[in-house]
Amino acid sequence: MAYGIILAPRKQLVNVSQGDNDGMTPLHWACYNGQSAVLQCHLRHGADVAVLDSTLRTALHWAVVGGSVDCFIILLDQEVPLHQIDKRGSTAYRLTREMRCHNMRQMLDQRLHPTTLSSRGRFMLEPEEQTVLECLAQVHFQHDPKGR
């Protein structure tokens, strides 16, 4: 699918967050195709980073699927929802694992839990993968960061 920026007269408003038949906005398409300059242009013109397509994915999901590290980094600096679950039950974090995007996964680890490590030395982001002891350790660490 082709996308682009439509220049309109200054007095006419253009909705840059309007989706196509699948609900994908130009922001989603830019992230999927790795067009970071287009992404930044849409953000400057008020595109909503939290808008969902028909599969409940955000632009962050599409940056992961498209393998666009540049778009991914730009979106992390915005107020993009990090815990949004799509229709397949995947967060952007889970997609980083499925798509083997290790550098994106590490960036999300640092953003979401900069100091909370599990007993196995990994960041605890997927509750369904945590053992009961890991969950309790995380709660204890949050209440007593010095580990007393």
C-alpha positions as CSV (number, residue, x, y, z in Angstrom):
1,M,0.0,0.0,0.0
2,A,1.3,3.4,-0.9
3,Y,1.0,6.3,1.5
4,G,2.0,9.9,1.5
5,I,1.5,13.3,2.9
6,I,-1.3,15.3,1.4
7,L,-0.7,19.0,1.5
8,A,-3.9,20.9,2.2
9,P,-4.8,24.6,2.4
10,R,-3.8,26.0,5.8
11,K,-7.4,26.6,6.8
12,Q,-8.5,23.0,6.2
13,L,-7.7,20.4,8.8
14,V,-6.4,17.0,7.8
15,N,-6.8,14.1,10.2
16,V,-3.3,12.4,10.1
17,S,-4.6,9.6,12.4
18,Q,-7.3,8.4,9.9
19,G,-6.9,4.7,9.2
20,D,-7.5,2.8,6.0
21,N,-9.9,-0.2,5.6
22,D,-7.7,-2.2,8.1
23,G,-7.4,0.7,10.4
24,M,-3.8,1.3,9.6
25,T,-2.8,5.0,9.7
26,P,0.0,6.6,7.7
27,L,1.9,6.4,11.0
28,H,1.5,2.6,11.1
29,W,2.6,2.2,7.5
30,A,5.6,4.5,8.0
31,C,6.8,2.3,11.0
32,Y,6.1,-0.9,9.1
33,N,8.1,0.3,6.1
34,G,10.9,1.9,8.2
35,Q,10.2,5.4,7.0
36,S,11.5,7.4,10.1
37,A,11.4,10.8,8.3
38,V,7.7,10.2,7.4
39,L,7.0,9.1,11.0
40,Q,8.6,12.3,12.4
41,C,6.6,14.5,9.9
42,H,3.3,12.9,11.0
43,L,4.2,13.3,14.7
44,R,4.9,17.0,14.1
45,H,1.5,17.3,12.5
46,G,-0.3,15.7,15.5
47,A,-0.6,12.0,14.6
48,D,-1.8,10.0,17.5
49,V,0.8,7.4,18.5
50,A,-1.8,5.5,20.6
51,V,-4.2,4.9,17.7
52,L,-4.9,1.2,17.1
53,D,-5.5,-0.6,13.8
54,S,-8.2,-3.3,13.4
55,T,-5.8,-5.9,14.9
56,L,-5.3,-3.7,18.0
57,R,-1.7,-2.9,17.1
58,T,0.0,0.4,17.7
59,A,2.7,2.0,15.6
60,L,5.2,0.4,18.0
61,H,4.0,-3.1,17.1
62,W,4.4,-2.2,13.4
63,A,7.9,-0.9,14.0
64,V,8.9,-4.2,15.5
65,V,7.2,-6.3,12.7
66,G,8.9,-4.1,10.1
67,G,12.3,-4.3,11.9
68,S,12.6,-0.5,12.0
69,V,14.9,0.3,14.9
70,D,14.9,4.0,14.0
71,C,11.1,4.2,14.1
72,F,11.1,2.1,17.3
73,I,13.5,4.6,19.0
74,I,11.4,7.6,17.9
75,L,8.2,6.0,19.3
76,L,9.8,5.2,22.6
77,D,10.4,8.9,23.0
78,Q,6.7,9.5,22.5
79,E,3.8,8.5,24.8
80,V,3.2,5.2,22.9
81,P,1.4,2.6,24.9
82,L,4.0,-0.1,25.8
83,H,1.6,-2.7,27.2
84,Q,-1.0,-2.7,24.4
85,I,-2.1,-6.3,23.6
86,D,-3.1,-7.1,20.0
87,K,-5.7,-9.6,18.8
88,R,-3.1,-12.4,18.9
89,G,-2.4,-11.6,22.5
90,S,1.0,-10.0,21.8
91,T,2.5,-6.9,23.2
92,A,5.3,-5.1,21.3
93,Y,7.7,-6.7,23.8
94,R,6.5,-10.2,22.9
95,L,6.8,-9.4,19.2
96,T,10.4,-8.4,19.8
97,R,11.0,-12.0,21.0
98,E,9.0,-13.6,18.2
99,M,10.7,-11.5,15.5
100,R,14.1,-12.0,17.2
101,C,14.7,-8.2,17.5
102,H,17.1,-8.4,20.4
103,N,18.2,-4.8,20.3
104,M,14.6,-3.6,20.5
105,R,13.8,-6.0,23.3
106,Q,16.8,-4.6,25.3
107,M,15.6,-1.0,24.8
108,L,12.1,-2.0,26.0
109,D,13.7,-3.8,29.0
110,Q,15.6,-0.6,29.9
111,R,12.5,1.6,29.4
112,L,10.0,-0.6,31.4
113,H,12.1,-2.0,34.2
114,P,15.5,-0.3,34.4
115,T,16.5,-1.9,37.7
116,T,14.3,-5.0,38.2
117,L,15.9,-8.2,37.3
118,S,14.6,-11.7,37.9
119,S,16.6,-14.4,39.6
120,R,17.6,-15.7,36.1
121,G,19.1,-12.3,35.2
122,R,16.3,-11.2,32.8
123,F,13.9,-8.4,33.1
124,M,10.4,-9.4,34.2
125,L,7.9,-8.1,31.6
126,E,5.7,-11.1,30.7
127,P,3.7,-12.1,33.9
128,E,2.6,-15.4,32.3
129,E,6.3,-16.4,32.1
130,Q,7.2,-15.6,35.7
131,T,7.3,-18.2,38.5
132,V,5.5,-17.4,41.7
133,L,8.8,-16.8,43.4
134,E,9.9,-14.3,40.7
135,C,6.7,-12.4,41.1
136,L,7.1,-12.3,44.9
137,A,10.8,-11.2,44.5
138,Q,9.7,-8.4,42.2
139,V,7.1,-7.2,44.7
140,H,9.6,-7.4,47.5
141,F,12.3,-5.5,45.5
142,Q,9.8,-2.8,44.7
143,H,9.0,-2.3,48.4
144,D,12.6,-2.7,49.6
145,P,15.1,-1.9,46.8
146,K,18.1,-2.6,49.1
147,G,17.0,-6.2,49.4
148,R,16.6,-6.3,53.2
